[in-house]
Amino acid sequence: MRRILIMGATSAIAEATAREFALLGDALMLVGRNAERLQAIAEDLKLRGAKQAETYVLDAREMMAYPKLLDETSLRLGGLDTALIAHGTLSDQALCETSIETMLNEFRVNGVSAMVLCAELANRFEAQGHGTIAVISSVAGDRGRQSNYVYGSAKAAVTTFTSGLRQRLYNKGVRVVTIKPGFVDTPMTASFKKGPLWASPASVGKVIARGMILGKPVIYVPWFWRGIMSIIKLVPEFVFQRLRI
């Protein structure tokens, strides 16, 4: 039985992934800002087979509260060996361009807070000699684009941070999984026009849960985004700067 912390547990992708672990009888700590929504998800997960489904209300920007969160999680679950960091916001690029405060806040939420929690988890898992840290980054972090480069920059930081952390912890019995979703049909992307490249949270959750169990280093989900981003990264900068994407 895994003892799993899920930060950002009310997001569609996190909830779908939690359902996969519930079916396996794992114990879960659900963390988010909305107490009522967390409790509703917890009750659903118990019905699906979760050994435990605890809740903890916390804003991801309250980074100094992370040690207390991890202590409480270990106490209530009887230990902690797996974490999924899934919180984030979809940045308003235009607003970020005119408001430094907004840009900094978006970077803190989508980048810094995830890295701080990774660091806290890494030290604890290294000390106990085992564990899995999974973090949702994004294909947007593979190359900056004018349409979302603030969000993409934060995710690029997460991707680079987890790459280094993965090397550091490889021989310590700790696995670090970087998850790079493409387009996923969630409430956060409700206003977007959908097409054939879009995936459902349920399908993405299945891939994430399986990848976490196997300890895969990097997961592109759906799988074809690995090829798409490989091509995009190969476009010469003198050509790329002229594109409107």
NUTINU-434549 format. One record per residue (C-alpha): residue number from 1; x, y, z. Coordinates in steps of 0.1 Angstrom, whole numbers, plus 5000, padded with zeros to 4 digits. Example, Ala and Ser with C-alpha at 12.3 -4.5 7.8 and 13.67 -1.06 7.14 Angstrom:
<pts>
PT   nr    c1    c2    c3
PT    1  5123  4955  5078
PT    2  5137  4989  5071
</pts>
This chain:
<pts>
PT   nr    c1    c2    c3
PT    1  5000  5000  5000
PT    2  5013  5034  4990
PT    3  5009  5064  5012
PT    4  5004  5093  4988
PT    5  5003  5131  4991
PT    6  4985  5149  4963
PT    7  4990  5186  4962
PT    8  4964  5204  4941
PT    9  4940  5175  4946
PT   10  4909  5193  4934
PT   11  4923  5197  4898
PT   12  4908  5174  4872
PT   13  4940  5156  4864
PT   14  4949  5151  4901
PT   15  4914  5137  4909
PT   16  4915  5113  4880
PT   17  4950  5101  4891
PT   18  4938  5097  4927
PT   19  4909  5075  4915
PT   20  4935  5051  4899
PT   21  4953  5048  4932
PT   22  4921  5044  4951
PT   23  4913  5014  4930
PT   24  4946  4999  4942
PT   25  4937  5004  4979
PT   26  4962  5031  4986
PT   27  4961  5057  5013
PT   28  4957  5093  5002
PT   29  4962  5128  5016
PT   30  4944  5154  4995
PT   31  4956  5189  4997
PT   32  4939  5220  4982
PT   33  4922  5253  4990
PT   34  4885  5242  4989
PT   35  4876  5222  5020
PT   36  4842  5212  5007
PT   37  4855  5200  4973
PT   38  4883  5181  4990
PT   39  4859  5163  5013
PT   40  4836  5154  4984
PT   41  4865  5139  4965
PT   42  4877  5120  4996
PT   43  4843  5104  5001
PT   44  4843  5093  4965
PT   45  4878  5078  4967
PT   46  4868  5058  4998
PT   47  4839  5043  4979
PT   48  4863  5034  4950
PT   49  4885  5015  4974
PT   50  4910  5039  4990
PT   51  4924  5026  5023
PT   52  4923  5062  5036
PT   53  4914  5095  5021
PT   54  4924  5124  5043
PT   55  4921  5161  5035
PT   56  4943  5191  5043
PT   57  4934  5227  5034
PT   58  4964  5247  5022
PT   59  4972  5274  4996
PT   60  5002  5262  4976
PT   61  5017  5297  4980
PT   62  5021  5292  5017
PT   63  5054  5275  5012
PT   64  5066  5280  5048
PT   65  5038  5257  5058
PT   66  5051  5227  5038
PT   67  5071  5211  5066
PT   68  5040  5211  5088
PT   69  5020  5196  5060
PT   70  5044  5167  5055
PT   71  5046  5161  5092
PT   72  5008  5159  5094
PT   73  5006  5137  5064
PT   74  5031  5112  5077
PT   75  5012  5112  5111
PT   76  4978  5106  5096
PT   77  4988  5081  5069
PT   78  5013  5063  5090
PT   79  5041  5073  5068
PT   80  5047  5089  5034
PT   81  5063  5074  5003
PT   82  5047  5089  4972
PT   83  5038  5125  4962
PT   84  5020  5140  4932
PT   85  5025  5178  4929
PT   86  4996  5188  4906
PT   87  4987  5224  4916
PT   88  4989  5254  4893
PT   89  4971  5281  4874
PT   90  4968  5289  4837
PT   91  4985  5322  4835
PT   92  4969  5352  4817
PT   93  4998  5360  4795
PT   94  4986  5395  4785
PT   95  4981  5405  4821
PT   96  5015  5392  4830
PT   97  5030  5414  4804
PT   98  5016  5445  4820
PT   99  5017  5436  4857
PT  100  5050  5425  4873
PT  101  5031  5415  4904
PT  102  5009  5391  4884
PT  103  5039  5377  4866
PT  104  5057  5370  4899
PT  105  5027  5355  4914
PT  106  5022  5331  4884
PT  107  5058  5321  4886
PT  108  5056  5314  4923
PT  109  5025  5293  4919
PT  110  5035  5273  4888
PT  111  5072  5271  4894
PT  112  5087  5281  4928
PT  113  5061  5264  4950
PT  114  5065  5231  4932
PT  115  5102  5232  4935
PT  116  5101  5241  4972
PT  117  5078  5212  4979
PT  118  5101  5189  4958
PT  119  5130  5200  4979
PT  120  5112  5192  5012
PT  121  5101  5158  4999
PT  122  5135  5150  4985
PT  123  5152  5154  5018
PT  124  5127  5133  5037
PT  125  5126  5105  5011
PT  126  5164  5105  5008
PT  127  5166  5101  5046
PT  128  5142  5071  5046
PT  129  5159  5056  5015
PT  130  5128  5053  4993
PT  131  5100  5072  4977
PT  132  5085  5087  4945
PT  133  5081  5123  4937
PT  134  5059  5131  4907
PT  135  5055  5166  4894
PT  136  5032  5179  4867
PT  137  5052  5202  4844
PT  138  5040  5209  4809
PT  139  5049  5206  4772
PT  140  5047  5244  4774
PT  141  5081  5243  4793
PT  142  5099  5227  4764
PT  143  5101  5259  4744
PT  144  5089  5295  4750
PT  145  5061  5307  4729
PT  146  5046  5342  4727
PT  147  5012  5330  4737
PT  148  5022  5316  4772
PT  149  5059  5322  4779
PT  150  5054  5332  4815
PT  151  5036  5299  4823
PT  152  5060  5281  4800
PT  153  5090  5296  4818
PT  154  5077  5284  4852
PT  155  5072  5249  4839
PT  156  5106  5250  4822
PT  157  5121  5257  4856
PT  158  5102  5228  4871
PT  159  5114  5205  4844
PT  160  5150  5215  4848
PT  161  5148  5213  4886
PT  162  5133  5178  4886
PT  163  5159  5167  4860
PT  164  5187  5176  4884
PT  165  5168  5162  4914
PT  166  5164  5129  4896
PT  167  5201  5126  4891
PT  168  5208  5135  4927
PT  169  5184  5109  4941
PT  170  5188  5081  4916
PT  171  5212  5061  4938
PT  172  5193  5070  4970
PT  173  5162  5048  4962
PT  174  5141  5078  4953
PT  175  5124  5082  4919
PT  176  5115  5116  4904
PT  177  5089  5117  4877
PT  178  5084  5147  4855
PT  179  5050  5147  4838
PT  180  5044  5168  4807
PT  181  5008  5170  4797
PT  182  4997  5185  4764
PT  183  4961  5198  4759
PT  184  4938  5183  4785
PT  185  4900  5190  4786
PT  186  4896  5204  4821
PT  187  4877  5232  4837
PT  188  4909  5253  4835
PT  189  4908  5250  4797
PT  190  4870  5252  4793
PT  191  4872  5283  4771
PT  192  4896  5267  4746
PT  193  4885  5253  4713
PT  194  4890  5215  4714
PT  195  4905  5193  4687
PT  196  4921  5159  4680
PT  197  4952  5167  4702
PT  198  4931  5170  4733
PT  199  4929  5143  4760
PT  200  4905  5136  4788
PT  201  4915  5138  4825
PT  202  4906  5101  4830
PT  203  4930  5089  4802
PT  204  4958  5112  4815
PT  205  4953  5100  4851
PT  206  4957  5064  4840
PT  207  4990  5072  4823
PT  208  5003  5092  4853
PT  209  4994  5066  4879
PT  210  5011  5039  4858
PT  211  5042  5060  4852
PT  212  5044  5068  4889
PT  213  5042  5032  4899
PT  214  5069  5023  4874
PT  215  5091  5053  4883
PT  216  5094  5065  4847
PT  217  5117  5096  4845
PT  218  5097  5117  4820
PT  219  5061  5112  4809
PT  220  5046  5130  4779
PT  221  5009  5125  4780
PT  222  4993  5118  4756
PT  223  5024  5100  4742
PT  224  5025  5118  4709
PT  225  5035  5151  4725
PT  226  5070  5137  4728
PT  227  5073  5137  4690
PT  228  5055  5170  4686
PT  229  5078  5188  4710
PT  230  5109  5172  4696
PT  231  5100  5187  4662
PT  232  5092  5221  4677
PT  233  5125  5222  4696
PT  234  5144  5215  4663
PT  235  5129  5246  4645
PT  236  5158  5271  4642
PT  237  5154  5303  4662
PT  238  5155  5326  4632
PT  239  5125  5307  4619
PT  240  5107  5302  4652
PT  241  5108  5339  4661
PT  242  5086  5346  4631
PT  243  5059  5321  4640
PT  244  5027  5331  4657
PT  245  5020  5303  4681
</pts>
